[in-house]
Every structure is written in structure tokens, then in C-alpha cells.
Amino acid sequence: MSAEQSQVLGWAHINNKLCRDFIFTDFSNAFAFMTQVALLAEKADHHPNWSNVYNRVTIELTSHDAGNTVTAKDLAMAQAINALAP
């Protein structure tokens, strides 16, 4: 995947990962977003590396089964996550 594709999505391509921070008004909204992403990830069988501190959710996407590199599966997941973001 090219850097241009990831930039269009609002994700940075860093160290073979798509990375993005999402900022919410408070912890409850951040956690609600994480719940939605968790359901999406489970359905797609493609789980992110992520963390949450108060109102910030940091997500990293990479395909472990493809040698920890960004694949079309990561791009599709990034697009699906973007659709959930406010």
C-alpha cells in the first residue's frame, strides 16, 4: 500500500503499520467507539493493536499473518473504522 492511500484515509503508514489517533469528548465516548471497533474486528477476524487513555484511542493495523506488513485487509479495516468515527 502506498503512503498516498493511507494519507487519504487519515492514517499514517509507520513501521509497517497503519496508525491513527482518535480523540473524543470523554472516556465514555472513546470506550463506546472501541466497543464498535471490537465488534467490527471480530467479524472481520482482523484485530488491531490499540490503546486508550481517557479520551484518546490509538489504533495500529498490520497483518501479522503476512509478516507484519500492511495489506489490503488493513486498508479495508481502516476504512471501516473511519466510518465509525464521529
PyRosetta script that sets phi, psi and omega in degrees:
from pyrosetta import init, pose_from_sequence

init()
pose = pose_from_sequence("MSAEQSQVLGWAHINNKLCRDFIFTDFSNAFAFMTQVALLAEKADHHPNWSNVYNRVTIELTSHDAGNTVTAKDLAMAQAINALAP")
pose.set_psi(1, 139.7)
pose.set_omega(1, -178.1)
pose.set_phi(2, -84.5)
pose.set_psi(2, 159.8)
pose.set_omega(2, 176.6)
pose.set_phi(3, -62.5)
pose.set_psi(3, -32.9)
pose.set_omega(3, 179.5)
pose.set_phi(4, -62.1)
pose.set_psi(4, -41.6)
pose.set_omega(4, 179.4)
pose.set_phi(5, -62.3)
pose.set_psi(5, -43.5)
pose.set_omega(5, -178.1)
pose.set_phi(6, -69.7)
pose.set_psi(6, -34.3)
pose.set_omega(6, 179.2)
pose.set_phi(7, -66.6)
pose.set_psi(7, -37.3)
pose.set_omega(7, 178.4)
pose.set_phi(8, -58.9)
pose.set_psi(8, -36.8)
pose.set_omega(8, -179.0)
pose.set_phi(9, -78.5)
pose.set_psi(9, -14.3)
pose.set_omega(9, -175.4)
pose.set_phi(10, 89.1)
pose.set_psi(10, 11.0)
pose.set_omega(10, 179.6)
pose.set_phi(11, -105.8)
pose.set_psi(11, 145.3)
pose.set_omega(11, 174.8)
pose.set_phi(12, -95.4)
pose.set_psi(12, 141.9)
pose.set_omega(12, 177.6)
pose.set_phi(13, -99.3)
pose.set_psi(13, 100.4)
pose.set_omega(13, -174.4)
pose.set_phi(14, -128.8)
pose.set_psi(14, 126.4)
pose.set_omega(14, 176.2)
pose.set_phi(15, 49.6)
pose.set_psi(15, 50.4)
pose.set_omega(15, 178.4)
pose.set_phi(16, 60.9)
pose.set_psi(16, 32.6)
pose.set_omega(16, 177.4)
pose.set_phi(17, -139.5)
pose.set_psi(17, 149.1)
pose.set_omega(17, 166.1)
pose.set_phi(18, -90.6)
pose.set_psi(18, 127.4)
pose.set_omega(18, -174.5)
pose.set_phi(19, -127.0)
pose.set_psi(19, 139.1)
pose.set_omega(19, 176.3)
pose.set_phi(20, -156.4)
pose.set_psi(20, 142.3)
pose.set_omega(20, 172.0)
pose.set_phi(21, -103.0)
pose.set_psi(21, 139.5)
pose.set_omega(21, 174.8)
pose.set_phi(22, -119.5)
pose.set_psi(22, 130.2)
pose.set_omega(22, -178.2)
pose.set_phi(23, -112.9)
pose.set_psi(23, 133.3)
pose.set_omega(23, -178.3)
pose.set_phi(24, -122.6)
pose.set_psi(24, 172.0)
pose.set_omega(24, -178.1)
pose.set_phi(25, -71.2)
pose.set_psi(25, -28.3)
pose.set_omega(25, -178.6)
pose.set_phi(26, -161.4)
pose.set_psi(26, 178.8)
pose.set_omega(26, -178.3)
pose.set_phi(27, -63.4)
pose.set_psi(27, -40.8)
pose.set_omega(27, -178.3)
pose.set_phi(28, -59.8)
pose.set_psi(28, -43.2)
pose.set_omega(28, 178.9)
pose.set_phi(29, -68.5)
pose.set_psi(29, -37.8)
pose.set_omega(29, 177.1)
pose.set_phi(30, -63.7)
pose.set_psi(30, -43.4)
pose.set_omega(30, -179.1)
pose.set_phi(31, -68.1)
pose.set_psi(31, -37.7)
pose.set_omega(31, 177.3)
pose.set_phi(32, -61.7)
pose.set_psi(32, -41.7)
pose.set_omega(32, 176.5)
pose.set_phi(33, -61.7)
pose.set_psi(33, -44.5)
pose.set_omega(33, 179.3)
pose.set_phi(34, -61.2)
pose.set_psi(34, -37.2)
pose.set_omega(34, 178.0)
pose.set_phi(35, -63.0)
pose.set_psi(35, -43.4)
pose.set_omega(35, 178.4)
pose.set_phi(36, -63.5)
pose.set_psi(36, -42.9)
pose.set_omega(36, 179.1)
pose.set_phi(37, -64.8)
pose.set_psi(37, -38.8)
pose.set_omega(37, 179.5)
pose.set_phi(38, -60.8)
pose.set_psi(38, -43.0)
pose.set_omega(38, 178.8)
pose.set_phi(39, -65.1)
pose.set_psi(39, -40.8)
pose.set_omega(39, 177.5)
pose.set_phi(40, -63.2)
pose.set_psi(40, -45.6)
pose.set_omega(40, -179.0)
pose.set_phi(41, -64.1)
pose.set_psi(41, -40.4)
pose.set_omega(41, 179.5)
pose.set_phi(42, -64.3)
pose.set_psi(42, -42.7)
pose.set_omega(42, 179.5)
pose.set_phi(43, -63.8)
pose.set_psi(43, -38.9)
pose.set_omega(43, -179.2)
pose.set_phi(44, -84.2)
pose.set_psi(44, -8.4)
pose.set_omega(44, -174.5)
pose.set_phi(45, 51.9)
pose.set_psi(45, 45.7)
pose.set_omega(45, -179.9)
pose.set_phi(46, -144.5)
pose.set_psi(46, 101.2)
pose.set_omega(46, -168.4)
pose.set_phi(47, -103.0)
pose.set_psi(47, 132.4)
pose.set_omega(47, -177.5)
pose.set_phi(48, -80.6)
pose.set_psi(48, 160.1)
pose.set_omega(48, 162.4)
pose.set_phi(49, -88.9)
pose.set_psi(49, 130.4)
pose.set_omega(49, -178.0)
pose.set_phi(50, -155.0)
pose.set_psi(50, 165.5)
pose.set_omega(50, 175.3)
pose.set_phi(51, -148.0)
pose.set_psi(51, 160.9)
pose.set_omega(51, 179.9)
pose.set_phi(52, -138.4)
pose.set_psi(52, 127.5)
pose.set_omega(52, 171.3)
pose.set_phi(53, -130.5)
pose.set_psi(53, 112.8)
pose.set_omega(53, -177.4)
pose.set_phi(54, 48.6)
pose.set_psi(54, -102.4)
pose.set_omega(54, -174.5)
pose.set_phi(55, -102.9)
pose.set_psi(55, 8.7)
pose.set_omega(55, -177.8)
pose.set_phi(56, -112.4)
pose.set_psi(56, 130.4)
pose.set_omega(56, 173.6)
pose.set_phi(57, -117.1)
pose.set_psi(57, 123.0)
pose.set_omega(57, 177.8)
pose.set_phi(58, -107.8)
pose.set_psi(58, 127.1)
pose.set_omega(58, -178.0)
pose.set_phi(59, -123.7)
pose.set_psi(59, 137.1)
pose.set_omega(59, 172.9)
pose.set_phi(60, -125.2)
pose.set_psi(60, 131.5)
pose.set_omega(60, 178.6)
pose.set_phi(61, -118.2)
pose.set_psi(61, 130.9)
pose.set_omega(61, 174.1)
pose.set_phi(62, -155.1)
pose.set_psi(62, 154.5)
pose.set_omega(62, -180.0)
pose.set_phi(63, -98.4)
pose.set_psi(63, 103.4)
pose.set_omega(63, -178.1)
pose.set_phi(64, -62.3)
pose.set_psi(64, -39.7)
pose.set_omega(64, -177.2)
pose.set_phi(65, -74.4)
pose.set_psi(65, -6.5)
pose.set_omega(65, 176.9)
pose.set_phi(66, -108.9)
pose.set_psi(66, 20.6)
pose.set_omega(66, 177.3)
pose.set_phi(67, 85.5)
pose.set_psi(67, 30.9)
pose.set_omega(67, 178.7)
pose.set_phi(68, 56.5)
pose.set_psi(68, 57.9)
pose.set_omega(68, 176.9)
pose.set_phi(69, -135.5)
pose.set_psi(69, 165.4)
pose.set_omega(69, 179.8)
pose.set_phi(70, -83.3)
pose.set_psi(70, 128.8)
pose.set_omega(70, 179.9)
pose.set_phi(71, -125.3)
pose.set_psi(71, 179.0)
pose.set_omega(71, 177.0)
pose.set_phi(72, -59.7)
pose.set_psi(72, -30.1)
pose.set_omega(72, 178.4)
pose.set_phi(73, -63.5)
pose.set_psi(73, -38.6)
pose.set_omega(73, 178.0)
pose.set_phi(74, -68.9)
pose.set_psi(74, -41.1)
pose.set_omega(74, 178.2)
pose.set_phi(75, -61.1)
pose.set_psi(75, -43.6)
pose.set_omega(75, 178.5)
pose.set_phi(76, -64.0)
pose.set_psi(76, -40.5)
pose.set_omega(76, 179.1)
pose.set_phi(77, -66.7)
pose.set_psi(77, -40.5)
pose.set_omega(77, 178.2)
pose.set_phi(78, -61.0)
pose.set_psi(78, -42.6)
pose.set_omega(78, 178.7)
pose.set_phi(79, -63.8)
pose.set_psi(79, -41.6)
pose.set_omega(79, 179.7)
pose.set_phi(80, -66.2)
pose.set_psi(80, -40.0)
pose.set_omega(80, 178.0)
pose.set_phi(81, -66.0)
pose.set_psi(81, -42.5)
pose.set_omega(81, 177.8)
pose.set_phi(82, -57.0)
pose.set_psi(82, -36.9)
pose.set_omega(82, -179.3)
pose.set_phi(83, -66.2)
pose.set_psi(83, -23.8)
pose.set_omega(83, 179.1)
pose.set_phi(84, -85.3)
pose.set_psi(84, -22.8)
pose.set_omega(84, -174.6)
pose.set_phi(85, -71.5)
pose.set_psi(85, 144.7)
pose.set_omega(85, 179.4)
pose.set_phi(86, -70.0)
pose.dump_pdb("model.pdb")
